[in-house]
Amino acid sequence: MTIGKTTLICIDGQEYEIDDRRILCNDVALPHDRGANYGNRLWIICNEYGAMGAVWARNEQDAIDELVDKDLGAGILIPDPTQEDYANEEYTGLGTADEPGDLSNCRLSVVDFTNMPIATYARFAEARGAGVDTLDDV
């Protein structure tokens, strides 16, 4: 089975090739939308090894929480946390379960839709219409 990949370019000029199954289609809001999802942007979240995933959210905290809740944030979570990890002020509670995470190597970028290929744009529109979980489901 071939894993589909999509290239996304961020407003800071960085380019990322991400597995379609790691691009969430939660609350898709395309440019010029004025509906319930207005204000959402597509965020790419990376650690020192590259992109962990892309999610739709209104801000950075919501984007990270959504990534963790969808089990894509292993690269920023503390594995096998102890009570000390939960109490350590250097770590941040992430996701709905407030899991301890280390954001020291975490970067977030917003995807630029102005120069996106029309085929990619159309896939996001199709994903929204179909109500699928990831771009891989389109």
Steps between C-alpha positions, in 0.01 A plus 500: 500500500633840403477776756383825347695815576411862455741792477392805698676837500473724804478878514860506628613328176572159655387204292388171653407168345258328738328161491133558415397296802677760722308793348182533703183630343343615824317831459631579150470874429605604152588861417201734488282263710264681732330199658536331837866419434595859417833586658644149481836465327695194397801464732800276438658386825863384498764378739872466437438205265245668274125535464290295740174603337270776381178602676233766469474729802445862603830533689824322589376345826190355335714364216739322737214365712322364190822336377551328836135396529520334156811300606737687267698684769728224625801713405418759766349285775701371796511118471398312815455813714567487872339711771806727481437557130148615575632737767796631295435858393709453184236273353164606364169315530383408151178367355173434674672268749759768590787263419849634579683619194825673416454786254863614499557356150147558369435734205169602348438654161184605319438364150489757218198442273585778252735286290353158576444276196130492411497119531610521866249776570227287341595202718447711814162613367407140422617387845282763665199399293551130573561554873810280502764488774818535292603601150582132442126423513426711188 
